[in-house]
Amino acid sequence: SERFVGVDKCYEAHCEGARTFMPIQLGICAARRTSPTHWKLTPASIYVFPRGHERIFQVSTAALEFLNDNGFDFNEWVAQGVGWIRPKVESEKRLAIQLRIDEVKHLQKTMSATQSQDA
């Protein structure tokens, strides 16, 4: 396998990884130009942890060793990781909430109409 396979293949490999594996960390980097030829980069990592639903988490021992050797804090990941859900699950949850809101509004209208008739 060649080391430099190109941007397209690298991007596709990352996309496949995102579909296959649960993300545990999000990396971001703020950049500020300090001169015409220099930038100040400020990277940060944000732990992300799926909340509100059961997930199976599988990981290789080599990955655990790598994460541990590079300072990954598993306790902080679980306790303080930013919650997330996949877009499909979010859509389903939003629809269920909207249906419940619509049901409550309908009940409120029905109650108001009943109370007006009784008065």
C-alpha positions as CSV (number, residue, x, y, z in Angstrom):
1,S,0.0,0.0,0.0
2,E,1.3,3.4,-0.8
3,R,1.7,6.0,1.9
4,F,0.4,9.0,0.0
5,V,-2.8,7.9,-1.7
6,G,-4.3,11.3,-2.5
7,V,-6.8,13.6,-0.9
8,D,-9.8,11.8,-2.4
9,K,-8.9,8.4,-1.1
10,C,-7.8,9.8,2.3
11,Y,-11.2,11.6,2.6
12,E,-13.1,8.5,1.6
13,A,-11.2,6.5,4.2
14,H,-12.1,9.0,6.9
15,C,-15.8,9.0,5.8
16,E,-15.9,5.2,6.1
17,G,-14.3,5.4,9.5
18,A,-16.9,7.9,10.6
19,R,-19.7,5.6,9.4
20,T,-18.1,2.6,11.0
21,F,-16.8,3.9,14.3
22,M,-18.2,6.0,17.1
23,P,-16.4,9.4,17.3
24,I,-14.9,10.0,20.7
25,Q,-13.1,13.3,20.1
26,L,-13.6,16.3,17.9
27,G,-10.5,18.3,16.9
28,I,-10.7,22.0,16.0
29,C,-8.1,24.6,15.3
30,A,-8.4,28.4,15.4
31,A,-6.0,30.3,13.2
32,R,-4.9,33.9,13.4
33,R,-2.6,35.5,10.9
34,T,0.3,37.2,12.8
35,S,2.1,38.5,9.7
36,P,1.8,38.0,6.0
37,T,3.7,34.8,6.2
38,H,3.0,33.5,9.7
39,W,-0.1,32.1,11.5
40,K,-0.8,31.4,15.1
41,L,-2.6,28.1,15.5
42,T,-4.5,27.2,18.6
43,P,-5.7,23.5,18.4
44,A,-8.2,22.1,20.9
45,S,-9.8,18.7,21.4
46,I,-13.4,18.2,22.6
47,Y,-14.5,14.9,24.0
48,V,-17.8,13.7,22.6
49,F,-19.9,11.0,24.2
50,P,-23.2,9.6,23.0
51,R,-25.9,10.3,25.6
52,G,-29.5,9.4,26.0
53,H,-29.4,6.0,24.3
54,E,-27.6,2.7,24.6
55,R,-24.6,2.2,22.3
56,I,-22.2,-0.7,22.0
57,F,-18.6,0.5,22.1
58,Q,-15.9,-1.7,20.6
59,V,-12.3,-0.9,20.5
60,S,-9.1,-2.7,19.8
61,T,-6.5,-3.0,22.6
62,A,-4.0,-1.3,20.3
63,A,-6.3,1.7,20.0
64,L,-6.7,1.8,23.8
65,E,-2.9,1.8,24.2
66,F,-2.6,4.5,21.6
67,L,-5.2,6.7,23.3
68,N,-3.7,6.1,26.8
69,D,-0.2,6.8,25.6
70,N,-1.4,10.1,24.1
71,G,-3.1,11.4,27.2
72,F,-6.7,10.5,26.4
73,D,-8.7,10.8,29.7
74,F,-11.3,8.1,29.6
75,N,-12.9,9.3,32.9
76,E,-13.3,12.8,31.5
77,W,-14.6,11.4,28.2
78,V,-17.5,9.6,29.9
79,A,-18.2,12.3,32.6
80,Q,-17.8,15.5,30.6
81,G,-18.0,14.5,27.0
82,V,-20.4,16.6,24.9
83,G,-23.5,14.7,24.1
84,W,-24.4,13.9,20.5
85,I,-26.7,11.7,18.4
86,R,-26.7,10.8,14.7
87,P,-28.8,12.9,12.4
88,K,-31.3,10.1,11.7
89,V,-31.9,9.6,15.5
90,E,-32.1,13.4,15.9
91,S,-34.8,13.6,13.2
92,E,-36.8,10.8,14.8
93,K,-36.6,12.5,18.2
94,R,-37.6,15.9,16.8
95,L,-40.6,14.3,15.0
96,A,-41.7,12.5,18.2
97,I,-41.4,15.8,20.2
98,Q,-43.3,17.7,17.6
99,L,-46.1,15.1,17.5
100,R,-46.4,15.4,21.3
101,I,-46.5,19.2,21.1
102,D,-49.2,19.0,18.5
103,E,-51.2,16.6,20.6
104,V,-50.9,18.9,23.7
105,K,-52.0,21.9,21.6
106,H,-55.0,20.0,20.3
107,L,-56.0,19.0,23.8
108,Q,-55.7,22.6,24.9
109,K,-58.0,23.7,22.1
110,T,-60.4,21.0,22.9
111,M,-60.4,22.0,26.6
112,S,-60.9,25.7,25.8
113,A,-63.8,24.9,23.5
114,T,-65.4,22.6,26.1
115,Q,-65.0,25.3,28.8
116,S,-66.5,28.0,26.5
117,Q,-69.6,25.8,25.9
118,D,-70.1,25.1,29.6
119,A,-70.0,28.8,30.5
